[in-house]
Amino acid sequence: MVVGTNGEWTLRCDGGARGNPGPGAIGYVLISPEAREVEARGDYLGHVTNNVAEYRALIAGLAAAARHGARRLRVCMDSELVVRQMTGEYRVKHAGLKPLHAEAHEAAGRIEIVKFVTVRREQNARADQLVNETLDKILGSESPR
């Protein structure tokens, strides 16, 4: 794990839906500048798409970062679409994602500096694990991933 510099916190978040759309969940991990996991959470969302789950994970993680007083935040996600939409590189075309995008921007606005980074799935393993553990609890571990 890379230790944050200059008081930088790290948020690793992931969302997923089995079936897309299907039963979905979020997972996020908030890591302090001292590389300590200060909050980790998985939550069930009900029937959603993968992209909705990714945005919900981001919104929940940003809220956690604000609660913990993060001023500088590096957000790591394996969803290239969400990262590029949040940085303005891609427009949000899907009507169902527009309110989530606006909510995520509002949540990010509560933190002084937010940097979005696309990472490989294995670099987000802990957040992905929280998503799958949450879905396994609800659906049973026999459900297809």
C-alpha positions in Angstrom: 0.0 0.0 0.0 1.3 3.4 -0.9 1.3 6.0 1.9 -0.4 9.2 1.0 1.8 12.3 0.8 1.0 15.8 2.0 -1.9 14.7 4.1 -3.5 12.9 1.1 -6.2 10.3 2.0 -7.0 7.5 -0.4 -10.5 6.2 -1.3 -10.8 2.9 -3.1 -14.3 2.2 -4.2 -16.1 -0.3 -6.4 -19.6 -1.2 -7.3 -21.1 -4.2 -9.1 -24.2 -5.9 -10.2 -24.6 -9.6 -10.8 -26.4 -9.8 -14.1 -26.1 -6.1 -15.1 -28.7 -5.1 -14.3 -29.2 -7.3 -11.3 -28.6 -7.5 -7.6 -25.9 -4.9 -6.8 -23.7 -3.7 -4.0 -21.0 -1.2 -3.2 -17.7 -1.4 -1.4 -15.4 1.3 -0.3 -12.2 1.6 1.8 -11.0 4.9 3.2 -7.3 5.1 4.0 -5.7 7.8 6.1 -2.5 9.6 5.0 -0.7 7.3 7.5 -1.9 4.3 5.4 -4.4 3.2 8.1 -7.8 1.8 7.0 -10.2 4.1 8.8 -13.4 2.9 7.3 -14.5 0.0 5.1 -18.0 -0.7 4.1 -20.1 -2.8 1.8 -23.8 -2.2 1.2 -26.5 -3.9 -0.8 -28.3 -1.7 -3.3 -31.1 -3.9 -4.8 -31.6 -4.3 -8.5 -29.2 -1.9 -10.3 -26.7 -1.6 -13.2 -22.9 -1.8 -12.8 -22.6 1.9 -13.5 -25.2 2.9 -10.9 -23.4 0.7 -8.4 -20.1 2.4 -9.2 -21.6 5.9 -8.7 -23.3 4.8 -5.5 -19.9 3.5 -4.2 -18.2 6.8 -5.1 -20.9 8.9 -3.4 -20.8 6.8 -0.2 -17.0 6.9 -0.1 -16.9 10.6 -0.7 -19.3 11.1 2.2 -17.1 9.0 4.5 -14.1 11.0 3.5 -15.9 14.2 4.3 -17.0 12.8 7.7 -13.4 11.9 8.6 -12.2 15.4 7.7 -10.2 14.5 4.6 -9.0 17.7 2.8 -6.9 16.1 0.1 -8.3 12.9 -1.5 -7.1 10.5 -4.1 -10.1 8.4 -5.4 -9.1 5.1 -7.0 -11.7 3.3 -9.1 -11.5 0.6 -11.7 -14.5 2.2 -13.6 -12.8 4.2 -16.4 -16.3 5.5 -17.4 -17.0 7.0 -13.9 -13.5 8.5 -13.5 -13.6 10.1 -17.0 -17.1 11.4 -16.4 -16.0 12.9 -13.0 -12.9 14.6 -14.6 -15.0 16.0 -17.4 -13.2 13.9 -20.1 -16.5 12.1 -21.0 -20.0 13.7 -21.0 -22.7 11.9 -19.1 -25.2 10.9 -21.8 -27.3 8.3 -19.9 -30.3 10.0 -18.3 -30.2 7.6 -15.3 -26.6 8.5 -14.5 -27.0 12.3 -14.7 -28.5 12.7 -11.2 -25.8 10.4 -9.7 -23.1 12.3 -11.4 -24.5 15.6 -10.0 -24.7 14.0 -6.5 -21.1 12.7 -6.8 -19.9 16.2 -7.9 -21.7 17.8 -4.9 -20.1 15.2 -2.5 -16.7 15.8 -4.0 -17.2 19.6 -3.6 -17.2 19.1 0.2 -13.5 18.1 0.0 -10.9 20.6 -0.7 -8.9 18.7 -3.4 -10.1 15.5 -5.1 -8.1 13.6 -7.7 -9.6 10.8 -9.6 -7.5 7.9 -10.8 -8.3 4.8 -12.8 -6.7 1.7 -11.4 -6.6 -2.0 -12.4 -9.1 -4.2 -10.8 -6.5 -6.0 -8.7 -5.4 -2.6 -7.2 -9.0 -2.3 -5.9 -9.2 -5.8 -4.5 -10.3 -4.8 -1.0 -13.3 -2.7 -2.3 -14.2 -5.5 -4.7 -14.0 -8.0 -1.9 -16.6 -5.9 0.1 -18.9 -5.8 -2.9 -18.7 -9.6 -3.3 -19.0 -10.4 0.4 -22.1 -8.2 0.6 -23.7 -9.9 -2.4 -22.8 -13.3 -1.1 -24.5 -12.6 2.2 -27.7 -11.5 0.4 -27.7 -14.0 -2.5 -25.7 -16.9 -1.1 -22.2 -17.7 -2.1 -23.5 -20.0 -4.9 -24.7 -17.1 -7.0 -22.6 -16.5 -10.2 -20.1 -13.7 -10.1 
